[in-house]
Amino acid sequence: MLLRERFFPILMFTVCVISPAACDTPDAEVKLPDDPAAVIAVVGSSNILLGDLLPQADARIAEAEETSGQTIPEEQRINARLSLVRGLLGKTIQTKMMRESFLLDQVGTQNAAKRDEADEKLSGRARGMFYEAELPELKKQYGTENLRELDEILRKKGSSLLARQRNFVDQMLGHLYLRGSVEREPKVSLAEIVLEYESEKENHFRPERARWEQLTVLKSKFPNEAEARQAIQEMGREALFGGSMQAVARARSQEPLASNGGVHDWTSRGSLVSEQLDAQIFTLPLNKISGVIEDPSGFHIVRVLAREEAGYTPQSELQDELRNKIRQRKIEASQRLALNRMRDKIPVWTLFPEDIPGAKPLPVSITRRNNSTNR
């Protein structure tokens, strides 16, 4: 097998997991800058540098090479780098936008100095949470208490302690934005539940069903049918006079649910393999021990515990499920609204504007490192 053929499936799996959009036909016109210090996106007042993402992309490529046992050809490496960075950039922009939106909500129309002051204060709190919550988990995950050793491990994986801290701060502030912008417990009225139930009522039709207890002996476990029949009759008498089919089932029954006392939960009519059992279970009187029922596999005795006619599941039984479904839909709508508001107020320039709704192409003039602080 050719090198390209052996490596390609693993490489494309890595790329597509990180960036599904990158699995489409690549844009031959877009190339990554040569300088890791180059700006590849501007989100509000925050810059994203190529070097912020490139180590992660290279780590993924190295992992794919190790898995395949092959070295990726240079042309494929360039394309893979581009696709991976593109996918990582989209996620990073989204997080930065939420962070910027949160800070903007905190300072409103106040000047840049006030924004920087609020940024430092809130970021400081988030950094404190990183050291209290995230860092201990990282130490536990990688089995070391030594920060230098931990940083070296993370760098081999395309990250670093500083990068993890920055990502944690961005994600924490972004989470605060969503928490403050999204209604987490929206109210759901009874009228909404009724409308939801009626709109999907056909999905809640259920056929006739029953619950029962069962004793079974299998013909294959006896020398002849006469002995098998005698065994089921003895079990039936024991259940009848002892008063507990479940105890007998646990001790002597030979069907799969014997250890559970032979109890069969709600089962729809027509779904049993045994036609003889199916016919009896849906015609016998409730709570009466049946006679011996024979089918090709063996002999059975059943007691029907409950039976329901075919029909629609009542709204009362589905009320909690419907309420949660409506509530989740409202939360998702609130999230979309919050993200749309975020896109309206946070300008974005990126190397891949087609990946971010409302984003603008990044001017070539600012892909070189400038003197502003990267956040």
C-alpha positions, 0 to 999 in steps of 0.5 A: 500500500502506498504511503499516502493511502496508509496515512490518509484515513487517519489524517482525515479522521483527525482533521474532520473531528476538529474541523468538519467544514475543513473536510469540504474542498479546501480554498486554494487561495488561503494560506497560513502565514509563515510567522507564528506571531502573525495575527490570524483573527481579531475579535473585538479588542482581542487578537488571536495569533497563529502561534496560539493554535499552531502547536495544537494542530502540529500535535494532532498531526504528530499523533496521526503520524505515530498512530499510522507509523508513517511520516506525512508527505509535505503537501498533506502536512500543509493542507492538514495544518491549514484545516486543523488551524481553521477548525481551532480558530472557529472555536477560539473566535466563538469563545473570544466573542463570548468573553468580549460580550461579557466584558462589554456588558459589564462596562457598557459605554465606559472608556477603554481604561474602565474596560481594561480595569474590569477585564483585569479584575474579572480575569484575575478571579477566573485565574484564581479559579484555574489554580483552585479547580483546574490545576489540581485536575491537570496534576491528577490527570498527568500524575505530577505535582511538579509544575515544570514537568506538567508544563513540559507534558502539556507542550508535547500535546500542543499546549502549555500551562499558560495556554490552559490558563488563558483558555480557562479564563476565556471559557469562564468569562464566556460562560458567565456571558451565556449564564447572564444572557440565557434563561436557564429555567424558562416557564412552561404553561399548561397550554403549551404542554397541551399544544405540544401533546396534540401536535405530536399525539400520533407519536404516542400511540401504543398497542395493547400491552401486558405485564405478567409472571411466567414459569417455564420448562424447556423440552430440550432439558428433559429426556422426553415431553412427558417429563417436561410436562410433569415438571411444569405441573409440579411448579404450577402446584407449588406456585398455586399452593405456596402463593408465590410464582416469583419464588418458584421462578427464581428456584426452578424456571428455565426462561431468561427472566427467571432470576427476576422472578419470571416477571415480564414488564410491559410488552406489546401484543404480537411482539412475542416469539411464541404465538401460543404465549402471546395469544394466552397473555392477551386473553386470560383473566387478570391475576389468575394462574393459567393452565399449562401452555405448550409451544414448540420450545417448552411448557409455560404457566403465566399469571397476567398482572396488568393489561392495557388496551391499545390507545394513546398514552395519556397527556398526564403520563407525558407531562414532565417529558413534554415540559422538559422538551419545551423548556429545552427548546426555549433555552436553545432559542434563548442561546441563539438569540444571545449568540446573535446579539453577540455577533451584532456587537462584537466585530470579527476579522478572520482569515476564514470569514466564511466560517463565522456569521457576520465576520469580515476578511482579515486585512493582509496588513494586520497579519503581521504582529502588531504592538497591541496586547494579545488577550 
